[in-house]
């Protein structure tokens, strides 16, 4: 249902754009591509539909991401093209019925026009400011500021009592297989059937406190324990320790692009607001009859906390979360 509503909204917005262009008197049937490399893919009467129109509609519906290709021979392209054709037909019918002359329609068309122009300003800012060099510079700054944690690879055997753990420890000292004893005696369902393996490398900050204290100073190859854990006592064999690998540029790129875009748009808006004369016309909030009210005995509202100062524009973005370990 959510997808259907989303698609309907995008269709109405596209119809609004078509009406806006009609209201502005844009000529139809122009054979000049609106974008370099664009191709005409259909005509509705004298109105040309370009491949960029179809791709833009697919992006608006969330069918592809911004910048992703859309093959004109694909079924998805043809399906979205049919939707764009329907939108053009409905928009043309609305103009024939003179709906575009309605004052309410004019107001909505102007709102759609302003939204589109605002989006184009943002796109222009991103194109000029969010460059590959800017992305790489911020990525390198993140690497300088970030601190890589130590990663551990280990196996465990968890038993019910300390005496049982000491018995298992003696068997291990006598040469018994850690993996076999884990499968035979461990009561930890999450690691038992993998021979006690935790499932790859992990950092200690994701582990319960008992493990942190026991493994912090442990060396690779060392048997640690027994020490108390939830549900019993654990013996842990540290198989390896290494420094956590830094996040790659490609993994960090989406967050960096979002940060740079937000930062540039925020600066632009601050500049524009500083130049404009903005006059709020809303009066004080009025009581609505029947609306719930605070009791007279309610404590007065707390004073608002002072706002934190905005980070400087050249400050690095917070280091993005590291990808899941394998």
N, C-alpha and C positions, 0 to 999 in steps of 0.2 A: 504493500500500500504506500509505503514511503517513497519507493521508486516512482510509482505512478504519479503521486502528487508532485514530486520533483520534476518529472518530465513535463507535467502539465504547466507548471510554473515557468519552466524554460521556454515552452511553446508560446505562452502568453507574452513573455519578455521579447521573444523573437518577433512576434506579431507587432508588439509595440514599437520595436526598432523599424520594422518595415513601414508602419504607419508614420513614424517620425521622418523617415526618408521621403515618404510620399508627401508629407506636409511641408517638407523643406523644398520640394520641387526637384529632387534629384532625378536626372534623366534615366530612363530605363533602356536596357538593351545595349549599354555601352560595351564595346568589345575590348576595351583596355583593361588588362588584368589589374585588380586592386593591389596585388602583391607580386613581387618578382617570382617567376616560375609558376604562377597560378594558371589554372586551366578551367575553361568553361565546361560544366558537366551536365547542364540542363537549361532549358528555357521554359518559362511559364508566360505564355503570350509573348510580350516583348521584353520580359524581365530575365536577365541572365543570372544563373546560379553558378557560382564558382566553387572549386574544390575547397578553397579556404572557408567558404560559408559553411560547408558540410563539416569540416574539421572543427570549426569554432563551435558548432552546435554539439558535436560529440564531446568536446571538452566541457562545455557547459552542463551536459548531462552526466558527467563523470565517467563516460565510457572509455575515454583515454586521458592520459595526463597531459599537462601543458608541455609542448615540445615533442611529444611522441608522434611518430609517423602514423598515417592512416592510408592504407593502400586503396586506391580508387577502384580496384577490382575485387575488393573484399565484400563479403555479405554485409558486414557492419556498415561500410560506407554506403552501400545501396539502401540499407534500411534507414539510415539517418538522412540520406538524400530524399527519400520519400516523405519523411517528416518535414524537411525544409520546404519541399514542394507544397505540402498541405498548409504550412504556415503562410507561404506566399499567396496561396489561393484565398485563405481566410482573410489575410490583410487586404487583398484587392477587393474582396467583397465588402469589407468594412468601409473602405474608401468609397465604393459605389453607393453604399447606404448613407454616406456622409457622416459616419460615426466619428471620423477624425475631426469634425467641426464642433463636436459636443464639448462644452467647457470642461467637464470632468475628464473627458478623454484628452483634451489639450494639456491639462495639468499632469495627468499620468504620463503622457508622451514626453513632456518636458522633464519630468523626474527620471524617465528612462534615458533620455538624452544626456542629462547631467551625470547619471551613474556611468554611462559608457565613456563620456569624456574624462571623468575622474579616473576610471580604470586605465584609460590610455595614458594619462599623466603618470600614473604609477608604473605602467609598463615602460614608459620612456625613462623614468628614474632608474628602474632596474637595469635597463639596457646600458645606461651611461655609467652608473655607479657600481652595480653588482657585476663586476668584471672577473675574469679568471684570475687576474693578478690580485684583486682585492680578496677573493676567496682564498687563494693560496697564502697571502700575507696573514690573514686572520687565522688560518689553520696552523701556520708555523708559530704564531704567537700563542695559540692554545697549547701546542706541544711544549713550548718553553715554560708555560705556567703550570701545566698539569704535572701531577706526580703519579707515576706508575706504582701500583701495589705489587706485592709479591704473590705469585700464584703457586698453589700446592696441588699435587696429584697424589692421592692416597687411597688406601683401603682400610676398612674397619671390621672388627668383630665386636658385637655388642651382646653381652650375656647378663643374666639377671642379678648376680651377686659378685662381689669382689673376689670371693674365694673361687668361683667358677672362672673368673678372668685370670687369676693367678695360675690355675690349672692349665688353661689354654696357652698361657705364656710359656709354661714349662714344655708343653708339647711343641711349640714353635721353636724353642731353643734346642730341642732334640732333633729338629729337622723336618717337622711336619709341614705340609703345604698350607700356607695362609689361606689361599683361595678355597681349598677343600674344607678346612675348619670353619671358614665363614659360611659356606653353604650348609654345613652339617650342624653348627652350634649357634650361629648368630640369630638373635631374635629381632633384628632390624629388617623389616620387610622390604624397605626401599633399596637396600644394598646387598642383602643376603644372596639373592640368586644371581648376582653378577660377581660373585667371589669377593664381596665386600667393597667393590669399586664404587667410589662416589659419583662416577659418571664424567670423568674428565677433570680438567684443571678448574680450580675455584680460588677465590680470594677469601681471606679469613673474615672479612667484614660481613660476609653472608652467612657465617656459621654461628651456632649458639655459643654462649660465653665460655662454656667448659672446653670446647674445642680450641677456641682462640688462645686461651691460657696455655693449653697443653702443646699446641703446634707452633706457637710463635717462634720459639728458639730451636725447634727440631731441625735436624739436618736430613738431607736425602739419604734413604736407606735405613733410617733409624726407626726402631719400634718404640712407640710411646704408649705409656699407660701401665696398668689400668687407671682410668680416671672416671669420676662419676659423670653420667649424662642422663638425660631424661629416659627413664625406663630401665636403667641398669648401669653397667660399667663398660667402658669401651677400651679396646686395644686398637691402636692405629699404626699402620706401617706407612711411613712417608716414602713415596716412590720417587718423587722429583720435586724440585723447587725452581722457579724461574721468575724473571721480571715480567709483569703484565705487558703484553704488546700494546703499543699506542693505537688509538683508533685511526683507521686509514682515512685519507682525504675523501675518497668516494663515499664512505660511510658517514662522514661528518658533513659532506657537502649540503644536503637538504637543510640541516639546522643552520649552517652558516649563511646560506642564501636567505632563509627566513629572517635571521637576525639582521643582516645587512639591509634587506628590504625594509624591515620595520624601522630600523634606525634612520635610513635616508628619508622615508616617508614622514616619520615623526619630525625630523628637522625641517622638512619642507612645510609641513602643516604649522609648526611653530612660527616659521617665517611669515606664512600667509596670514595667520591669525594676528600676528603683530602689526601687519600693514592694514588689515581690514578693520572697519568699524562694525563691531558686533554688538547688537543691542537686544538682550533677552526681553521678550514681551510677556512672559508668563508671570502672573501674579502669585501671591502666596497661595499655598495649597489650602483649599476650602474643605470644610467638613462635609462628608457625604451622609445624608440621613440614613440611619440603620447600619452604618459601618461600625465595626468593633472599635472600642475605645479603651485606652489604658485606664485601669482603676486609679482613683485619686491617691490610693496608698502606694502606688508603684514608685520605686526610687527614681530620681531624676536621671536622665540619660548621661552616660559617661562622656567626658570631654573627648573629642576626637584626637587620636594619636597624631603627632606631627608627621607629615609626609616625609618619606625618605627622599633624599636628593637624587635626582636622575643621574644615571651613569653617564659619564662623558661619552661623546660620540665615538672617540677613538679607543674606547675601552674594549677589550676583547670580549667576545661572547663567552658565556659559561661553557666549560668543556662538556661536550655532548656525552651521553652515556655510552659506555663501551659495549660492543656487540657481545652477544652470548658466546660463552666459551664452548669450544668443541673438545 
